[in-house]
Amino acid sequence: MSSSWDVIVDALPVLAQGSVVTLKITVISLFFALLIGLLFGLMSTSRSKLLRGIATAYVDFLRGTPLLVQIFFIYFGLPPVLDIKIPETTAGILALSLNAGAYLAEIFRGGILSIDKGQMEAARSLGLSHGKAMRLVILPQAVRRMIPAFVNQFIVTLKDTSLLTVIGIRELMNSGEIIISSNFRSFEIWAVVAVFYFLMIYILSLLSRSLERRFAK
Amino acid sequence: MKKLMFAVVSGLLALTVSACGTGTDQAASTSGAKKYVFGTDATYPPFEFEKDGKYVGIDIDLINAIAKEEGFEVEIKPMDFKGIIPAVQAKQLDGAIAGISINDKRKEILDFSEPYYQAGLSLVVREDNTTINGEADLAGKTIAIKKGTTGATFADELGQKYGATVKYFDDSPSMFQEVQNGNADVTIEDYPVISYKITVDPASKLKIVGDRLNGDHYGIAVLKGNKELQDKLNSGLKKLKENGKYDEIINTYLSTKK
């Protein structure tokens, strides 16, 4: 039996690599999720019944099914039926983007609705179109209010990447499992993996706090 | 740094110790017979799989028959293969029967029964694959493999030797699906398991290539030092082999070709 310390030191490079993959996937997924969230958030606050219906259906469906099912469906389910090949990283990013996008759509909707109606009326009476008023008056105020919720989603999505181990993406969770399956040192490895996740999220929260302060001014 | 790590690790240790009770508390069952909890991987036909809501397969029937011979009770706990050995180690399970190949690395942390089946690993590719006929053709290819298996260790070695990429999955179905979908070129699986799959599931579009890569034996794993259970397993196995029940179980699931 080698000492705990040696086991941990040996594992660090592999776990660090896994953390990089975890971060990459989180950032890319959130970028797309923000676009999806903005799109559906705007749709759900629009005056068209059809657009609102589509947005509601999307959000309800994506929030109403487990992320793990979505991951399996996209990676194992779709390709044979559509006769396409989806690389695992693409499938993972797609699943996380769609899933986080649904939550972000709700965050956007809440943020937009939280801005006083008078703001829109005032902007419109100054002659701005609905779209322009949205872009220049409503959204900037709404986004400021939404920052804590964004950060929260960021943290949730980062933790959700650990589910991607099931489709063979070598992120942090997968790396931990691989190491344990050859050295059987569950205790040390899961402790280090936990610390890695914690550090990533902790650094993110520090960044977000400084972001919030800057925006609040 | 060392101090910090020590503090973190010991803090976590304190948490874990206080947070979890004992896994298997050897509770005497209603009939008064001793009860043992065995882990298995429920997605590994013909050794263990689910049929009509019940767990069946060579391993399941064997452990039940051994229990009957030796007069103890068995509780079967299905889980991902990669979690089975750590769970025995953590005393969450008394033992495990899941087509576990006996090897030296595992012997360091577990005890095994006598070998009960010779399996060995085979290379598996898609039916329409003509480029891979043996391990020498693996250069630049992708191998899909199940975490924690002897196949995974083998895949790692092959990957380094020939420059192949290895992708790790939790269960056999995912890994087969990976090859079927063309996301991986090849997988490595125990010979009886893959030949059974090809027989019962011709739509799987898989085929075995080359010779068996090794001749591993399966053993029933027990917690290191649990001599009592190990002895019961061995004596049960011996009896079943003598009275023909062992062959009967094997032949239920595998036509006698080996």
Interface residues (C-beta under 8 A of the other chain):
Chain A: S4 W5 I8 F76 P79 P80 K85 I86 P87 E88 T165 V166 I167 G168 R170 N174 E177 I178 I180 S181 S182 F184 S186 F187 E188 A191 A194 V195
Chain B: K2 M5 V8 V9 L12 L13 T16 K82 I85 P86 Q89 A90 K105 I109 A144 K147 G148 T149 A152 T153 D156 K167 Y168 F169 D170 S174 Q177 E178 Q180 N181 G182 N183
